[in-house]
Amino acid sequence: MTALAQEAPVTMSEITTPEATTPGPELDEVLWQAWKAMELPEGFHAEIIEGSIEVSPTGRHSHSRISFQLRRQLTQYLDQQSSAYAVTNDTNIVHDRKVWIPDTVIALEDAIIASADDSEFVAEVVSPGHDCRKRDRVRKRRAYAQASIPVYVIIDDYDGRGTVTVLSSPSPDRAAYTESHRVPYGKEVTIPEGPAKGFTIGEEITGPPRDT
């Protein structure tokens, strides 16, 4: 998502437990209170993901360029639809004392903090590094499905020559999306539902296939 190549996300292990992937209400409350009290230096943000607080630096040029293009084109698309939804970058999404900061969000309100219930679309632009890739491809995929966010898009420079995966139809009990459509850079993929239904993601957003 938003980590630099040489800077892996920092997991605050002092407030995690061996049962981190299935936190209980007490741990949820500790993490929530710790997150609210955090004061991070400029250029960093914190998320609560599967029982731990993860601190990540914000992305660099290529990451920011893709996020900017996605937001710009989605905004134009929703304006044409006269939609009540807004597109934002790096907005906090809160759900059951979990906090995520997707690279791009479509939600009912352009707010600093949005509810997962009001969020119809999230997208992550994968950053280099094993933990960064695992966070966006695995941990956040489960988290967004558990929160019933209808559409999750993963734009991944590090999957072959680049891929875009559109996930939809979440199954919260299974923490999984039941529909998945994955295409390589250079091909277009269409959002299947929600306020961005019919919107296509292609080279204008991702850029051309990456050199191998």
Secondary structure, DSSP 4 states (H G I P E B T S, - for coil): ---BTTBPPEE-GGG--TTTTS--HHHHHHHHHHHHH--PPTTEEEEEETTEEEEEEPP-HHHHHHHHHHHHHHHHHHHHTT-S-EEEES-EEEETTEEE--SEEEESS--SEEEGGGEEEEEEEPPSSHHHHHIIIIIHHHHHHHTT-SEEEEEETTSTT-EEEEEEEEEGGGTEEEEEEEEETTS-EE--SSTTTT-EE-HHHH-SPPP-
